């Protein structure tokens, strides 16, 4: 029923608002362009004592808001700096009456410490989840976390985990001739499910059955290190898949084992390229011919020539 002279509410649905904090602006701009929209405007300020302020510069009341921010350390900001910036911005959005706030965190820092390995160890993933919940985050979206079950169990708010197996399967299917036999290798037994997902995706696209292999751990005096290769990679294009590359030592060891087992070619695929420590030398000296990495973390620690070549 319409009352004479009454003002009818605007029933046109509003599109979601996208924000990207400054350190992830380039990534966020690419996402916005792909979606046919623009990033929302916001302000970030640094004070002389190191404290930080972030706020939206447009009305978010009643809006569905997405905030993009990848949590890795770089020369201008540590992972801790980035985490507190994201939390403060989410809190400001909720105080400004945003209807829903989703944190899109392509690389989720602290996700590797997901269980106790020594007495009194922190379970950092659970503490990070509590921080997101404390500022009333509705949902956390991330890409290829270290341990999916630990990630899903740590958060009480809704989560979405994006898997890269289909992305890498399309990439390698386009790159490798159909006549080439393929093997998928996990650098440790814990990554077997990830390797199997990639193997299945490759099988669907290529119409054949790639083999599956993994590096087992050798244990001595309470320590563990990568041991021997289990599985058939001989005369096959071998794809070593992991969630991330840090120093590159584990990946390089697996690559040498594949070479010694007769692999015809060796490639690596990982969602996140941290490339810390001596990763440049370690990976440059390895028999890996090509690295397929997503853009969750720019390869700023590697020289541009190495990035172009490998």
Secondary structure as UniProt FT lines:
FT   TURN            4..5
FT   STRAND          17..20
FT   HELIX           22..24
FT   HELIX           25..35
FT   STRAND          42..46
FT   TURN            48..49
FT   STRAND          52..56
FT   TURN            61..62
FT   STRAND          64..68
FT   TURN            75..76
FT   HELIX           79..95
FT   TURN            96..97
FT   STRAND          100..105
FT   TURN            109..112
FT   TURN            119..120
FT   HELIX           124..134
FT   TURN            135..136
FT   STRAND          139..143
FT   HELIX           148..154
FT   STRAND          158..162
FT   HELIX           165..175
FT   TURN            178..179
FT   STRAND          182..186
FT   HELIX           189..191
FT   HELIX           192..206
FT   STRAND          211..220
FT   TURN            221..222
FT   STRAND          223..230
FT   TURN            234..235
FT   STRAND          237..245
FT   HELIX           249..260
FT   TURN            261..262
FT   STRAND          265..273
FT   TURN            277..278
FT   HELIX           279..284
FT   STRAND          290..293
FT   TURN            295..296
FT   TURN            300..301
FT   HELIX           304..309
//
